[in-house]
Amino acid sequence: LKALEARVTRAALDGLKPTLRWLHEHRLSPRAPVICHGDFHPRNLLVADRRVTGVVDWPNTLVADAEFDVAATLDILRFVPVDLVGMPRVVSLLAQMAQPILVARYLSAYRRRRPLDRGRLTYYEVAAAMRALVQTGEAHQRRGRALGAQDASSYADRLAARVRRLAGVTVTLPTAPRQP
């Protein structure tokens, strides 16, 4: 939270301060931390013979409650627009329809291996969304530079809606710069 707070202050992302307040007010007592990937999704898996053989792309790693990693993955699986992956339109539409199924299967498989506390998961869904919203807000502040595909997509709007639903907090981001 301290790191997010510093980034919000530095980038003058005042529209994210209510979410920070909510996170502080609802802060959870620590539990045994685990290593969290922070960006776990199907494109970061190495697979051979239908078996996962490795996980790549570790720059978002942190030590936190397991629910944080699950929440970050849920945000990605639910809200990253599938058309960002560069699929043909028909495949993209099928992928969009499959998103809820993928989310349900991920949660089911995770819960078979480790119990999840629903309250903690809700808190960390807001925290994981906040982390992505800060990144998008910072990108919107960088004038004169084109936005990355994710920062120019509807991802932040979808996360903001999720935060509003879970925490009752309205998120406001700076207006995205016009794309050339």
Secondary structure, DSSP 8 states (H G I E B T S, - for coil): -HHHHHHHHHTT-GGGHHHHHHHHHT-------EEE-SS-SGGGEEEETTEEEEE---TT-EEE-HHHHHHHHHHHHHHS-GGGG---HHHHHHHHHHHHHHHHHHHHHHHHHS---HHHHHHHHHHHHHHHHHHHHHHHH-TTS---TTTTSSHHHHHHHHHHHHH-------------
